[in-house]
Amino acid sequence: MTFEEYLTSKKIDENRFKQQEPMRYTTWKTEFEQQHPESFTTQKKFLINEVRRKYLVR
């Protein structure tokens, strides 16, 4: 699974997220590529919800 697919599965609009928070996007992408998706989800659980609220796929 790629980071882009992961964001889609979490209903996060990748393009808006990347444009409005490029540093966070890059950091998360790097971390995601270094670990299992479930570990990433566990580590970022509350942050993912915050980002989803801001960049919900429409």
C-alpha positions in Angstrom: 0.0 0.0 0.0 1.3 3.4 -0.9 0.9 6.5 1.3 -1.5 8.0 -1.3 -3.7 4.8 -1.2 -3.6 5.0 2.6 -4.8 8.6 2.7 -7.6 7.6 0.3 -8.6 4.7 2.6 -8.8 7.2 5.5 -10.9 9.6 3.4 -8.3 12.3 3.4 -7.9 14.5 0.3 -4.2 14.0 -0.6 -3.9 17.1 -2.8 -5.4 19.5 -0.3 -3.3 18.0 2.5 -0.1 18.2 0.5 -0.8 21.8 -0.6 -1.8 23.2 2.8 0.5 21.3 5.1 3.6 20.2 3.0 5.9 19.7 5.9 3.5 17.4 7.8 2.7 15.6 4.6 6.3 14.9 3.8 7.1 13.8 7.4 4.1 11.5 7.5 4.9 10.0 4.1 8.5 9.3 5.2 7.3 7.7 8.4 4.7 5.7 6.6 7.2 4.2 4.2 9.3 3.0 7.1 6.7 1.1 9.0 3.6 -1.1 8.6 0.3 0.8 7.9 -1.3 -0.5 11.1 1.6 0.7 13.2 1.4 4.1 11.5 -2.3 4.3 12.2 -1.8 3.4 15.9 0.9 6.0 16.2 -1.0 8.8 14.5 -4.6 7.8 15.4 -5.8 11.1 16.9 -3.8 13.2 14.4 -5.3 11.3 11.5 -8.8 12.2 12.7 -7.8 15.9 13.0 -6.4 15.9 9.4 -9.4 14.0 8.1 -11.7 16.7 9.5 -9.7 19.4 7.7 -9.2 17.6 4.4 -12.2 15.2 4.0 -12.6 13.8 0.6 -15.7 15.3 -1.0 
